[in-house]
Amino acid sequence: MVNFGRVLTAMVTPFTDDGRVNLAVAEKLATYLAEAGTDTLVVCGTTGESPTLTWDEEYDLFCVVRQAVSGKAKVIAGTGSNSTQEAIAATQKAARIGIDGALQVVPYYNKPPQEGLYQHFRAIAEAVPDMPLMLYNVPGRTGQNLQAETVARLAEVPNIVALKESTGNIDQASQLRRILPADFLLYSGDDYMTLPLLAIGFQGVVSVASHLVGSQIQQMIQAFQAGQLQVATDLHLKLFPLFKALFATANPIPVKAALNLQGWQVGSTRPPLCEAPTDVVHLLESVLAELSLL
């Protein structure tokens, strides 16, 4: 049975001052995260700025991160695309280096109907039958919602084993847990929704905030699962201002700013994203100071 753990970090992609991928910092950050509460690293997802990375840059990141955390954490490669053939090719290439799983985002911009989504994900799964796949539903970015009933059909494909659900919709999340097999892994795609979704049977979170508070998010989830509901609630409420501040503007602008404030040299975001505005930096400074993270 596949197990990606409780806390999955959607890892940022560090860049140099001249905009190249900084593999040395990526290696260092991955190692740190694996020792600070992260069970699995998700590389080259939304937070990793996949839309502005080349396939070669992504492959280099997969190789470096996998090597850095071997034996300490698992690695899921963001190999999704709005082109089925591109997604297949990228996933096959990642599979050849022993990546633990692949994140497959709902195709963006072309807005396929539910049957098209089903065929897209099934085709990728059948092309890499030994690679566990995590579906990624984020309609705020892709323009299309992956419905619970479509996920249930896809769950019948042996290597489609998990879903990152980023709708913020508790009704849909409840329906997913109600109709999916008990061993199908469901993860919150939003830090602020982690505790509410644990209450209806989700396994954990694909987190942005875990770059900064991974151990505390791990503690929150373990407390909930141990029946220590007040402990979990107190941690959620303590971290809630950080969860919100990290989305004060488009992700990953704030989390990169926060990491740079901490001394990590992760660089800026690639265009068309931009530097964090001054008010967001001041907000992050205040929240990080309150949590003793500076």
NUKEVEX-924295 format. One record per residue (C-alpha): x, y, z; residue in one letter. Coordinates in steps of 0.25 Angstrom, whole numbers, plus 5000, padded with zeros to 4 digits. Layout:
// residues N
XYZA
...
END
This chain:
// residues 294
500050005000M
500550144996V
500850235008N
501350385005F
501150415020G
500450535026R
501250655023V
501650675008L
502350805005T
502050874991A
503550914990M
503951044984V
504951054973T
506151134977P
506751234966F
508051304965T
508151454964D
508151444949D
506951354948G
507551214947R
507051094955V
507951084967N
508150934969L
509150954981A
508151034989V
507050934985A
507850814990E
508150895003K
506650925005L
506150785002A
507050735012T
506650835022Y
505150805020L
505350655021A
505850675035E
504850775039A
503450705038G
503350675023T
502950535019D
502950555004T
503450664995L
502650704984V
503550764973V
503150854962C
501750874965G
501051014966T
501951054977T
503151014970G
502751104958E
502550994948S
501951084938P
503251154936T
504151034937L
504650954925T
504550804925W
506050794926D
506050884938E
504950804944E
505750674942Y
507050734948D
506250774960L
505650634961F
506950564961C
507650664971V
506450654981V
506350504980R
507850494983Q
507750594994A
506650525002V
506850384999S
506550295011G
505950425018K
504750465010A
503950424998K
503950504985V
502650534976I
503050594963A
502050704957G
501950644943T
500550684939G
500250764927S
499050814919N
499550724908S
499350574911T
500550534902Q
501450634909E
501050584923A
501250444919I
502650474914A
503050554926A
502550444936T
503250334928Q
504550404929K
504350434944A
503950284946A
505350244941R
506050304952I
505250244963G
504350354967I
503350314977D
502050374971G
501550474961A
500650594963L
499650614951Q
498950744951V
497550764944V
497850814930P
497850964930Y
497251064920Y
496650954910N
495550924920K
495350774917P
493950714921P
493950604932Q
494050494921E
495350564916G
495950574929L
495650434932Y
496350384919Q
497550484921H
497850434935F
497550284931R
498550294919A
499650354928I
499450244938A
499450134928E
500750184922A
501450174935V
500750054942P
501850044953D
501750194957M
500750244968P
499950364963L
499350474971M
498350554964L
498350704967Y
496950784966N
497150934967V
496050994959P
496451134963G
497651124955R
497251024944T
495851074941G
495250934942Q
494750854954N
495050704955L
493750644961Q
493650544972A
492950444963E
494150454953T
495150434964V
494350304968A
494450254954R
495950284953L
496150214967A
495850084960E
497150104952V
498250024961P
499350134961N
498450254963I
498550254978V
498350404984A
497750534981L
498250674985K
496850754987E
496950904986S
495550944984T
495350994999G
493950934997N
493550845009I
492350785002D
493250734991Q
494250685001A
493250615009S
492650544996Q
494050504992L
494350435005R
492950375005R
493050304991I
494550274990L
495150144995P
495650155010A
497150135005D
497050244994F
497950365000L
497250505001L
498150625004Y
497750765006S
498350854996G
498150975006D
498850995019D
497651065025Y
496750945022M
497650835028T
496950825041L
495550835036P
495850725025L
496550635035L
495150635042A
494550565030I
495650465028G
496750535020F
498150485022Q
498950615022G
499350735014V
500150775002V
500650895009S
501351025006V
501451075021A
502250945024S
503551015018H
503451095031L
502651015041V
502750875036G
502950815050S
501750885056Q
500850845045I
501350705047Q
501050715062Q
499650775059M
499250655050I
499850555059Q
499150615071A
497750605063F
498050465060Q
498350435074A
497050495079G
497650615085Q
496650705078L
496950835087Q
498450825084V
498150815069A
497250925070T
498151015077D
499250985067L
498351015056H
497951155062L
499351185065K
499851165051L
498551215044F
499151365042P
500351295035L
499451215026F
498751335022K
499951425020A
500551325011L
499451355001F
499351505003A
499751504988T
500051394977A
500751274982N
501951254983P
502251404984I
502051414999P
502751285003V
503951314995K
503951455002A
503851385015A
504951285013L
505851405008N
505551475021L
505951355029Q
507351355021G
507051255011W
507551304997Q
506351244989V
506351374980G
505151434974S
504051374965T
504151364950R
503351464941P
502151474940P
502151464955L
502851584962C
503551624975E
502651624988A
502051764990P
502551845002T
501251825010D
501351675008V
502751675013V
502351755025H
501251655028L
502151545027L
503151605036E
502051625046S
501551485046V
502851415045L
503351505057A
502051465065E
502451315063L
503851335066S
504251295052L
505251415050L
END
